[in-house]
Amino acid sequence: MNCIMCENQKNIEDDPYFIMELETGYVILGWFQRFRGYTVFSCKHHGPELHDLEHDYKVKFLEEMTTVAEASFQCVQT
């Protein structure tokens, strides 16, 4: 099965909205800013559900996700 997210990650650094790579995922500025500061944190491992990730990886991913959320908040805070 082809996954558009996995395909997009192959050339992630060419994405004009790419911000940075973390251990478990990629930080990408939302290409549609319905909400100011909308940011995507795309997991490096393909899976249909978050609970399908291996436990230690899932914990690290969620930790990084909260860091990305806090950083995004700090950037757009008014």
Phi, psi and omega in degrees: 000135178274134179243122182296326179293318178295320178297317180297328182288340181299326180236041187302325183290346176273349181289124182295345180262357179296131179255303181195163177256134173248180184300319186252355183192183182242135177266125183226128175295133179301127182288346177235110186264061174298323175244124183306126179089007180307124184228143178254134172244101187268121181293141179287336181260128180288139175185147182287334183221148179302321182291350177281345179290150175300143191308306183296323179293318180299317179298316179295318179300314180294324176297313179294324179299318180291327177295316178297317179298317180294317180297317178299316178301313181299326181291327186251000181303136179247000000 
